């Protein structure tokens, strides 16, 4: 079988475009990951933590036909979660947009990750709103 690769960073390739023939993607999902973060632009948000919910959808290019039940052949969600935790406690971040961009960047430390959809929501901003947040989608430019 001949494998043809496509450049997901190419703006002409949209998120809804199926992979090229012979290319397979696996999605690694992290859902409703809630952790305390030092985040916010307002004075009352400094010096305290706020609950933030993070959702990730990582498109991973499968490079081998058989993963052989071997962790080395897949993206480890535990490593991603641990890295996000370290990022969350690394210091105060003013904007949830900045946190989302940093999370996407750390995901691309694994070159198999072709794209990252990252949602970041602050959970305790308003009494009558479940959450406020943003969602971004970024493409790995390393591949």
C-alpha positions, 0 to 999 in steps of 0.5 A: 500500500502506498501512503500519501501524506497531506499537509494539514497546516495547508490552509486549503485543507480544512478540518472537515476534509477527510485524510488522503487515501492511505492516511489514517487518523486516530483521535485522542480525547480528554473530556471535562478535565477540571483543575484549579488555575491561576487565571484572569485579568481582574485584580480579584482573580489574582492570588487565588485559583479558579476552576477551569474545564479543559477538553482536548481532541487530538488528531493523531496520524497513525504511522504503523498499521498495527499498534501491537498493543504497545503504548509506544505506538500511540499518543499517551493521554496520561502524558498529555494530562500530566503536561497540562497539569504542570502548565496549569500550576506554572504561574498566573495566566491572564487570558484563557486564550493564552492558556489554550494556545499553550496547551496546543503548543505542548500537544505538538511536542509529539509530532504524531499529533497533526491537529489539536482542538482545545476548549478552555472554560472558566466555571465559576465566573457567573452564578447563572452561567455554567461556564464561559470559554473559548475553543481553538483548533491548531495544526502542527507545523512541524510535520 
